[in-house]
Amino acid sequence: MANPALRSFIKDISSRLKIHVEQIRHGHRLRGKPPNIALTLQQRLELMKEPNPMKVNIGFLVPRLSSEKKEAWMAERKIKRADVNFEKEVRSGKCKSRISDRDTIFATCNICFVTVHYTYFIVPLNLEEVRKIWLETISPYNIRRIADHYSIFQDLFGNAFFFPIIPLEINYSINNNDTLVKVYTGNVIKPAEARELPNVGYKAQDDTLWTLVMCTPDGNLENSNSEYCHWFLGNIPGNKVEQGEQIIDYLRPIPTRGVGYYRYIFILYKQNQRLDYMEYRRIQPCLQLKERNWNTLEFYRKYQDYLTPAGLAFFQSDWDSTVREFYHSVLNAKEPIFQYDFPEPHVRSQTWFPLRQPFNLYLDKYRDPKDTMKEYLLRKLKTVHPFKEPKPPLKYPNACILDLKAPSWLRVQTKKERLGWGRVHDLK
């Protein structure tokens, strides 16, 4: 706090000078903005209380389970609870019966947990049956939460979202159809695995029409606010994807080197009538990336009276060597690479007599690194013979006597070379 003399002096000066003087406390200045510019605590709290924009559901409502199925599950649950030996069988691992969805099933890749009276038991379950029940019950809510975590809706639709009520089965065939790589919700698929056209499946009636779009909001090289459309199929009759109109042909993932993971998103729209997508049609194969510029929000706003999003699946992909080959051989373009542009290290000006600094290391700071590497290469070529084995290392390096007449920096360098420290690896 300021002393009394400083406080009495502040009362007699102008308000503008007073603000400058009050920032001085025993020779130190207050950090941050001056009081006449910075926000007060009350103003910052009011900013934090501002309501978030309302999210709008642009999709279908999640269908409810039929009463018959609920009654069947409840009846099975009562039978399980009435069975006295059920808990013993669960604890011993002998329980082979089906566990109903009402018992809170948590399915993972390799193991399932069943919650019974707030205690976790390991139970052998049929994961395909568990997944089927999950898709019928809470999968739209879970997929929406995962998509929110990856900012899928925010980057594509802004303040809108939808519940994916139509499960999408998408997989890539690799190694001559011997292996399938499935698309879930955010799993990693390398570009080499997704180079071919994927297989898409979903349940739909034959008299319905659908639109399938694959896009990425990441990595547009010309406009960061635009996306790339990697695949566009329209007027798909039912679930016969191969009979749909291919508006834009398939383009494999091409994540840029040095950026990280890209999100590749499949969105399935339900049409209420046949639509004309001629304005989006491109010459196939479309190998010009600027022709694939895309904006999901603008596309939906134009056809919102005729399209309703119903399915969602996405994966992540990062760079591999096949991306470079694709740029060079298919796109006939130079591969973009993002690298950190590090500033050159600051080197102090040379002094006549540098104290406490090794002579050789001090001079290397002011030499061209290429000259330094050339010197080490020449020293290496003098010791390496193409037909003779290298000399064995010293058994006790520190036990060998050094030339006491040599300067200190040279003795230190010799010790490092014997012990294998520093740049001695450039000589091996």
C-alpha positions in Angstrom: 0.0 0.0 0.0 1.1 3.6 -0.6 2.4 5.5 2.4 0.3 8.5 3.9 2.5 11.1 2.2 1.8 9.6 -1.2 -1.9 9.4 -0.5 -2.0 13.1 0.5 -0.1 14.1 -2.6 -2.5 12.2 -4.8 -5.5 14.1 -3.5 -4.1 17.4 -4.8 -3.3 16.3 -8.4 -5.4 15.9 -11.5 -7.4 12.7 -12.1 -5.4 11.8 -15.3 -2.1 12.1 -13.5 -3.6 10.3 -10.4 -4.2 7.1 -12.4 -0.5 7.0 -13.5 0.8 7.7 -10.0 -1.5 5.1 -8.3 0.0 2.3 -10.5 3.4 2.8 -8.7 3.9 0.8 -5.5 7.3 1.0 -4.0 9.1 1.1 -7.4 6.9 -1.6 -9.0 4.1 -1.2 -11.6 0.8 -2.9 -11.5 0.4 -5.5 -14.2 -2.5 -5.5 -16.6 -4.5 -2.7 -18.1 -5.0 0.6 -16.2 -8.2 0.9 -14.1 -9.8 3.3 -16.5 -9.5 0.7 -19.3 -9.8 -2.7 -17.7 -13.2 -4.3 -17.0 -14.4 -4.5 -13.4 -15.2 -7.8 -11.7 -18.9 -7.1 -12.0 -18.6 -6.5 -15.8 -16.6 -9.7 -16.3 -19.2 -11.7 -14.3 -22.0 -10.3 -16.5 -20.2 -11.3 -19.6 -19.9 -14.9 -18.2 -23.6 -15.0 -17.6 -24.5 -14.3 -21.2 -26.7 -17.2 -22.5 -25.4 -19.5 -25.1 -27.1 -19.5 -28.5 -30.0 -21.9 -28.6 -29.4 -25.2 -30.4 -32.0 -26.2 -33.0 -32.8 -29.8 -33.9 -33.0 -30.1 -37.7 -33.4 -33.8 -37.8 -36.0 -36.4 -36.8 -37.1 -37.2 -33.3 -35.7 -40.4 -31.7 -38.3 -43.1 -32.1 -39.6 -44.6 -28.9 -39.5 -48.3 -28.1 -42.7 -50.3 -28.6 -44.6 -51.2 -25.5 -44.3 -55.0 -26.3 -40.6 -54.8 -26.3 -40.5 -52.9 -23.0 -42.9 -55.5 -21.4 -40.7 -58.3 -22.6 -37.6 -56.7 -21.1 -39.3 -56.0 -17.8 -40.6 -59.6 -17.6 -37.1 -60.9 -18.2 -35.7 -58.6 -15.6 -38.2 -59.8 -13.0 -37.3 -63.4 -13.8 -33.6 -62.6 -13.3 -34.2 -60.8 -10.0 -36.3 -63.7 -8.7 -33.6 -66.2 -9.5 -31.6 -66.7 -6.3 -28.6 -68.4 -8.0 -28.3 -65.7 -10.7 -25.9 -63.5 -8.7 -23.7 -66.6 -7.7 -23.6 -67.6 -11.4 -22.5 -64.0 -12.3 -19.8 -63.9 -9.7 -18.4 -67.3 -10.7 -18.6 -66.5 -14.5 -20.9 -69.4 -15.3 -23.8 -67.1 -16.4 -24.3 -67.6 -20.1 -27.8 -66.2 -20.4 -28.8 -63.0 -22.2 -28.7 -59.7 -20.2 -31.5 -57.3 -20.9 -31.0 -53.7 -21.8 -32.8 -52.6 -18.7 -29.9 -53.8 -16.6 -27.6 -51.0 -17.9 -25.3 -52.6 -20.4 -21.9 -51.0 -21.1 -20.4 -52.4 -24.2 -16.7 -51.9 -25.1 -14.5 -53.5 -27.7 -13.4 -56.5 -25.6 -15.5 -56.6 -22.5 -18.9 -55.7 -21.1 -19.9 -54.6 -17.6 -23.4 -55.1 -16.1 -24.5 -52.9 -13.2 -26.4 -54.8 -10.6 -27.1 -53.1 -7.3 -24.2 -50.6 -8.0 -21.6 -53.5 -8.2 -19.7 -54.3 -11.4 -19.6 -57.9 -12.6 -17.8 -59.3 -15.6 -20.4 -61.3 -17.6 -19.8 -63.1 -21.0 -22.2 -61.4 -23.4 -22.8 -61.5 -27.1 -21.5 -58.2 -28.3 -23.5 -58.3 -31.5 -26.6 -58.6 -29.5 -25.5 -55.8 -27.2 -24.8 -53.5 -30.2 -28.2 -54.3 -31.7 -29.9 -53.3 -28.4 -27.8 -50.2 -28.2 -28.7 -49.1 -31.7 -32.4 -49.5 -30.9 -32.2 -47.5 -27.7 -29.7 -44.8 -26.8 -27.3 -44.8 -29.8 -28.7 -41.5 -31.3 -28.0 -39.7 -28.0 -24.5 -41.2 -27.6 -23.5 -40.4 -31.2 -24.7 -36.9 -30.9 -22.6 -36.4 -27.7 -19.5 -37.8 -29.5 -20.2 -35.5 -32.5 -20.4 -32.5 -30.2 -17.1 -33.5 -28.6 -15.5 -33.4 -32.1 -17.3 -30.2 -33.0 -19.0 -31.9 -36.0 -22.3 -29.9 -35.7 -20.6 -26.7 -34.9 -18.3 -26.7 -37.9 -20.9 -28.0 -40.3 -24.3 -26.6 -39.2 -23.5 -23.8 -36.8 -26.1 -23.8 -34.0 -28.0 -26.7 -35.4 -27.8 -30.5 -34.6 -29.6 -33.7 -35.3 -30.0 -37.2 -33.8 -28.6 -39.9 -36.1 -31.5 -42.3 -36.0 -30.3 -44.3 -39.1 -27.3 -46.4 -38.2 -24.7 -46.2 -41.0 -22.6 -49.3 -41.8 -19.5 -48.0 -43.7 -16.3 -50.1 -44.2 -13.3 -50.0 -46.5 -12.0 -53.2 -48.1 -8.2 -53.6 -48.2 -5.9 -56.5 -49.2 -8.2 -57.8 -51.9 -11.3 -57.7 -49.7 -9.6 -59.9 -47.0 -9.8 -57.2 -44.4 -12.5 -54.6 -43.6 -11.8 -51.3 -41.9 -15.1 -50.0 -40.4 -16.0 -46.4 -39.8 -17.5 -45.7 -36.4 -17.5 -42.3 -34.7 -14.0 -40.9 -34.6 -11.8 -43.9 -35.1 -8.5 -43.5 -37.0 -8.2 -44.8 -40.5 -5.0 -44.2 -42.5 -5.2 -42.7 -46.0 -3.7 -45.9 -47.5 -6.7 -47.9 -46.0 -9.3 -45.5 -47.4 -8.0 -45.1 -50.9 -10.8 -47.2 -52.5 -14.6 -46.5 -52.6 -16.2 -47.5 -49.3 -19.1 -49.9 -48.9 -22.2 -48.2 -47.4 -25.2 -49.9 -45.9 -28.3 -48.8 -43.9 -31.9 -49.9 -43.4 -34.5 -48.1 -45.5 -37.7 -48.8 -47.4 -37.5 -49.2 -51.2 -39.9 -46.3 -51.9 -37.7 -43.7 -50.2 -34.9 -41.5 -51.6 -31.7 -40.5 -49.8 -28.6 -38.3 -50.3 -25.2 -39.2 -49.0 -22.4 -36.6 -48.7 -18.8 -37.2 -47.5 -16.9 -34.0 -46.6 -14.2 -32.6 -44.4 -14.2 -29.2 -42.7 -10.4 -29.4 -42.2 -7.6 -28.5 -44.5 -9.1 -26.4 -47.3 -6.0 -25.0 -49.0 -7.7 -22.0 -50.5 -10.4 -20.9 -48.0 -10.3 -21.9 -44.4 -14.1 -21.3 -44.1 -14.9 -23.8 -46.8 -14.9 -27.6 -46.8 -13.9 -30.2 -49.4 -16.6 -32.6 -50.7 -15.1 -36.0 -51.1 -18.2 -37.9 -52.3 -21.7 -36.9 -53.2 -24.5 -39.3 -54.1 -28.1 -38.1 -54.6 -31.5 -39.7 -55.2 -30.5 -43.1 -53.8 -33.5 -45.5 -54.0 -33.8 -47.1 -50.6 -30.5 -48.6 -49.4 -29.3 -49.3 -53.0 -26.3 -47.0 -52.9 -24.8 -48.3 -56.1 -28.0 -47.1 -58.0 -27.7 -43.5 -56.7 -26.7 -40.6 -58.9 -23.0 -39.8 -58.4 -22.8 -36.1 -58.4 -19.2 -35.9 -57.3 -16.9 -38.9 -57.5 -15.0 -40.3 -54.5 -11.8 -38.7 -53.5 -9.6 -40.5 -51.0 -8.5 -38.7 -47.8 -5.5 -36.4 -48.4 -4.6 -34.9 -45.0 -1.7 -32.4 -45.3 1.6 -33.3 -43.7 2.4 -31.4 -40.5 -1.2 -30.5 -39.6 -2.5 -33.5 -37.7 -5.8 -35.4 -37.9 -8.5 -34.5 -40.3 -12.2 -35.3 -39.8 -14.0 -37.1 -42.7 -17.7 -37.1 -42.2 -20.5 -39.1 -43.8 -24.0 -37.5 -43.6 -27.1 -39.3 -44.8 -30.1 -37.1 -45.7 -33.6 -38.3 -46.3 -35.4 -36.7 -49.3 -39.2 -36.1 -49.5 -39.0 -35.9 -53.3 -36.6 -36.4 -56.2 -34.1 -33.5 -56.4 -32.1 -32.0 -59.2 -28.4 -31.6 -58.2 -27.1 -30.5 -61.6 -25.4 -27.4 -60.2 -23.2 -29.5 -58.0 -22.3 -32.0 -60.7 -18.6 -32.1 -61.6 -16.6 -33.7 -64.4 -15.5 -37.1 -63.3 -12.9 -37.8 -62.2 -12.7 -34.4 -60.5 -9.0 -33.9 -59.8 -9.2 -30.1 -59.2 -9.4 -29.4 -55.5 -11.0 -26.0 -56.0 -13.9 -27.7 -57.8 -14.6 -29.6 -54.6 -15.1 -26.6 -52.4 -18.1 -27.2 -50.3 -20.3 -25.6 -47.6 -22.6 -27.9 -45.7 -24.6 -25.1 -44.1 -25.3 -23.4 -47.4 -26.3 -26.7 -49.0 -28.7 -27.5 -46.2 -30.3 -24.0 -46.2 -31.0 -24.3 -49.9 -32.6 -27.8 -49.6 -33.9 -27.7 -46.0 -37.5 -28.1 -47.2 -36.7 -31.3 -49.0 -33.8 -32.8 -47.0 -33.6 -34.0 -43.4 -30.3 -35.3 -41.9 -30.8 -38.8 -40.5 -27.4 -40.6 -40.4 -23.9 -39.8 -39.3 -20.5 -41.5 -39.2 -17.0 -40.1 -39.3 -13.4 -41.1 -38.9 -10.1 -39.3 -38.5 -7.0 -39.6 -40.7 -3.5 -38.2 -40.7 -0.7 -38.1 -43.2 1.2 -41.1 -44.6 3.5 -41.6 -47.5 0.6 -42.5 -49.9 -0.6 -38.9 -49.8 2.6 -37.7 -51.4 2.3 -40.3 -54.1 -1.3 -39.2 -54.8 -0.4 -35.5 -55.1 2.4 -36.3 -57.5 1.0 -39.0 -59.7 -2.8 -38.3 -59.7 -3.3 -34.6 -58.9 -0.1 -33.6 -60.7 0.6 -31.0 -58.0 3.3 -30.3 -55.4 2.5 -31.7 -52.0 1.8 -29.0 -49.4 3.8 -29.3 -46.2 3.2 -27.3 -43.0 6.3 -26.8 -40.9 7.2 -24.5 -38.0 9.1 -21.5 -39.1 11.6 -21.2 -36.3 13.5 -17.9 -36.0 17.2 -18.1 -36.3 19.0 -18.5 -32.9 20.3 -15.3 -31.4 24.1 -15.2 -31.2 25.8 -12.5 -29.2 28.5 -10.4 -30.8 32.0 -11.7 -30.5 34.3 -10.5 -27.8 38.1 -10.2 -27.8 38.7 -12.4 -24.7 35.6 -14.6 -23.8 36.0 -15.8 -20.3 35.0 -19.3 -19.0 34.0 -20.5 -22.5 35.6 -23.4 -24.4 37.6 -22.1 -27.3 36.3 -24.6 -29.9 32.6 -24.4 -28.9 32.8 -20.6 -28.8 34.2 -20.4 -32.3 31.7 -22.9 -33.7 28.9 -20.5 -32.8 30.2 -18.1 -35.4 31.0 -20.6 -38.2 28.8 -21.8 -40.9 27.2 -25.1 -39.8 28.0 -26.6 -43.2 31.7 -25.9 -42.6 31.5 -27.6 -39.2 29.8 -30.7 -40.6 32.4 -30.8 -43.4 35.2 -30.8 -40.8 33.6 -33.7 -38.9 33.1 -35.6 -42.1 36.7 -35.3 -43.1 37.8 -36.4 -39.7 35.5 -39.4 -40.0 36.9 -40.4 -43.4 40.4 -40.3 -42.0 39.6 -43.0 -39.4 37.1 -45.2 -41.4 38.6 -47.9 -43.6 36.4 -49.7 -46.1 38.0 -53.1 -45.5 39.3 -52.9 -41.9 37.4 -53.1 -38.7 37.3 -49.9 -36.6 39.6 -49.7 -33.6 38.0 -51.1 -30.4 37.1 -48.4 -27.8 39.2 -47.9 -24.7 38.3 -50.2 -21.9 39.0 -47.5 -19.2 38.8 -44.1 -21.0 39.5 -42.0 -17.9 42.5 -44.0 -17.0 44.5 -42.9 -20.0 46.8 -40.0 -19.4 46.1 -36.8 -21.3 48.7 -34.4 -22.6 49.0 -31.8 -19.7 50.6 -29.3 -22.1 47.5 -29.2 -24.2 45.0 -26.4 -23.6 42.0 -27.1 -21.3 39.4 -27.0 -24.1 41.3 -29.6 -26.0 41.6 -31.9 -23.0 37.9 -31.6 -22.4 37.2 -32.4 -26.0 39.4 -35.5 -25.9 37.6 -36.8 -22.8 34.2 -36.3 -24.4 35.4 -38.3 -27.5 36.7 -41.1 -25.3 33.5 -41.3 -23.3 31.1 -40.9 -26.3 29.7 -37.5 -25.3 28.7 -34.6 -27.4 29.1 -34.7 -31.2 31.4 -37.7 -31.1 28.6 -39.7 -32.8 29.2 -37.7 -36.0 32.7 -39.4 -36.1 31.3 -43.0 -36.0 
